[in-house]
Amino acid sequence: MLSDKDLFELVGIRIRNIRKSQGMSQQILAYEVDMEKTNISRIEAGRTNVTIKNLYKIAQALGVTMKDIVDIEREHKETKDM
């Protein structure tokens, strides 16, 4: 079972990877979801527990489902393989 810290980090990694794959900056994502860029940075670094409401807003801005973001098995496996 993942610790809270590991879970937050893996969700943050998923958000960052999806955002970067679309060529979107943290600043643009922050604007799209009406958040400060520092909050996006903290979420992507796994330093905060993103709320369901903000997770939904981030998913909408990235054009993905919430399921796409919380499907962390891929990142968990890749992190363990490093």
N, C-alpha and C positions, 0 to 999 in steps of 0.2 A: 504494500500500500504506500502511496506517495505521501510525503509530508506536505503540509500546507505550502511551505516555501517552494518545494519542487513543483507542485501543481501550479502555483502562481507563475513560476518561471516558464513552464511548458506552455501555458496559455499565452503568455507574453511572446514567446518565441513564435507560436503559430500566428499571432496577430502581425508581428514584425515580418515574418516570411511572406504572408499573404500580401501585406502592404507593399513590400519591396518588389514582389513579383509583378505588381501592377504599376511600378514606377512612381508610387505615391510617397510624398514626404510626410514626415510626422506633422509638420505644420499644416499641410493640406488636410490630413485626416483630422487633426484637432479642430480645424475650421468647420469641416463637414459635420462633426458631431457636437459642436459647440462646447469644446473643452479647451483647457490650456494645453499647450504643447508639452509642458512639464508633466502633466498628468498622463499623456500618451506615453511619454518616455518612461515614467514610473511603471505603467502597466506593462509595457514591452520588456522592461527589465525584471519584472516579477516582484517588484517592491511594494505592490499593493494588491488587494483583493478586488478585482473589477466587479462592479455590481451587475446584476442581470440587465437592468435598464441600460447601462452603458455598453455592455456586451452586445445588446441588441442594436444600439445606435452604431456601434463600430461595424458590426456585421452588415448593416444596411449600407453604410458608407463605402464598404469594401465590395459590395455586391455579392456577398456570400451569405450562407445561413449561419445561425449560431452553432449548429451542429458542426459545420466546417471548422469553426474556431476551437471548439472544445474536443474535437477528435484529435487528441494529443498522443495517441499511441505511436504514430510515426516519429514525432519529435522525441518521445521518451525512448524509443529504441535507438534512434540516432545518437542521442546524448549518452546512453549507456555504452554504445559501441566505441565511443571516443576514447 
